[in-house]
């Protein structure tokens, strides 16, 4: 066996070090240029992930029944208050552009609803109620097409039996989108469709929807809600003035 001398070992070490120095270091990660909707797109990803992780914690029905408007001094502890004119006008201009495109709403029109929002931004939500005189399968197919045409995402429906004495099927949707044109906005649409045809004796689907429209990224919370800050939220128990 031949023994390698010290000069040869030093030569091998020099070759190895030279080869190592030949590798180019990995460049630092460069983030892409932020586009106008980048922040909202990140937000919608966070919301969707949070919903997937805690889906079981979301109440099946979060739609309050229509109520009579409270008198001007009846808002408790200043937590909600009558709406500023500009914010209410803005909400009433934007929301119908969404809910008036829903399947079958033009046949009967909404029978109730309300608005709420932030006093110092254009972030708001609205609840709308209407009825559909078609079978549930026909209605759900129409909503599936609507979600695709209007670019709503995360459209998997859930179905369950609800009711105390008479159990009826209820189909629920929870969908999201980012509006790319004009003012960037995150929108969430929750819809519950209850089939009351059995005890009404005719095709009757009760639809309750809750639309959230958020333009201020600092107000966006998990689950697609918004926070206005203390004493900055308003309420209006009508769909019109």
Secondary structure in CASP SS format (residue, H / E / C, confidence):
PFRMAT SS
TARGET T0000
AUTHOR 0000-0000-0000
METHOD secondary structure of the structure
MODEL  1
X C 1.00
X C 1.00
X C 1.00
X C 1.00
X C 1.00
X H 1.00
X H 1.00
X H 1.00
X H 1.00
X H 1.00
X H 1.00
X H 1.00
X H 1.00
X H 1.00
X H 1.00
X H 1.00
X H 1.00
X H 1.00
X H 1.00
X H 1.00
X H 1.00
X C 1.00
X C 1.00
X C 1.00
X C 1.00
X C 1.00
X C 1.00
X C 1.00
X C 1.00
X C 1.00
X C 1.00
X C 1.00
X C 1.00
X C 1.00
X C 1.00
X C 1.00
X C 1.00
X H 1.00
X H 1.00
X H 1.00
X H 1.00
X H 1.00
X H 1.00
X H 1.00
X H 1.00
X H 1.00
X H 1.00
X H 1.00
X H 1.00
X H 1.00
X H 1.00
X H 1.00
X H 1.00
X C 1.00
X H 1.00
X H 1.00
X H 1.00
X C 1.00
X C 1.00
X C 1.00
X C 1.00
X C 1.00
X C 1.00
X C 1.00
X C 1.00
X C 1.00
X C 1.00
X C 1.00
X C 1.00
X C 1.00
X C 1.00
X C 1.00
X C 1.00
X C 1.00
X C 1.00
X H 1.00
X H 1.00
X H 1.00
X C 1.00
X E 1.00
X E 1.00
X C 1.00
X C 1.00
X C 1.00
X H 1.00
X H 1.00
X H 1.00
X H 1.00
X H 1.00
X H 1.00
X H 1.00
X H 1.00
X H 1.00
X H 1.00
X H 1.00
X H 1.00
X H 1.00
X H 1.00
X H 1.00
X C 1.00
X C 1.00
X C 1.00
X C 1.00
X C 1.00
X H 1.00
X H 1.00
X H 1.00
X H 1.00
X C 1.00
X C 1.00
X C 1.00
X E 1.00
X E 1.00
X E 1.00
X E 1.00
X E 1.00
X E 1.00
X E 1.00
X C 1.00
X C 1.00
X C 1.00
X C 1.00
X C 1.00
X E 1.00
X E 1.00
X E 1.00
X E 1.00
X E 1.00
X E 1.00
X E 1.00
X E 1.00
X E 1.00
X C 1.00
X C 1.00
X C 1.00
X H 1.00
X H 1.00
X H 1.00
X H 1.00
X H 1.00
X H 1.00
X H 1.00
X H 1.00
X H 1.00
X H 1.00
X H 1.00
X H 1.00
X H 1.00
X H 1.00
X C 1.00
X C 1.00
X C 1.00
X E 1.00
X C 1.00
X C 1.00
X C 1.00
X C 1.00
X E 1.00
X E 1.00
X E 1.00
X E 1.00
X E 1.00
X C 1.00
X C 1.00
X C 1.00
X C 1.00
X C 1.00
X E 1.00
X E 1.00
X E 1.00
X E 1.00
X E 1.00
X E 1.00
X E 1.00
X E 1.00
X E 1.00
X E 1.00
X E 1.00
X E 1.00
X C 1.00
X C 1.00
X C 1.00
X C 1.00
X C 1.00
X E 1.00
X E 1.00
X E 1.00
X E 1.00
X E 1.00
X E 1.00
X E 1.00
X E 1.00
X E 1.00
X E 1.00
X E 1.00
X C 1.00
X H 1.00
X H 1.00
X H 1.00
X H 1.00
X C 1.00
X C 1.00
X C 1.00
X C 1.00
X E 1.00
X E 1.00
X E 1.00
X E 1.00
X E 1.00
X E 1.00
X E 1.00
X E 1.00
X E 1.00
X E 1.00
X C 1.00
X C 1.00
X H 1.00
X H 1.00
X H 1.00
X E 1.00
X C 1.00
X H 1.00
X H 1.00
X H 1.00
X C 1.00
X E 1.00
X C 1.00
X C 1.00
X C 1.00
X C 1.00
X C 1.00
X C 1.00
X E 1.00
X E 1.00
X E 1.00
X E 1.00
X C 1.00
X C 1.00
X C 1.00
X C 1.00
X C 1.00
END
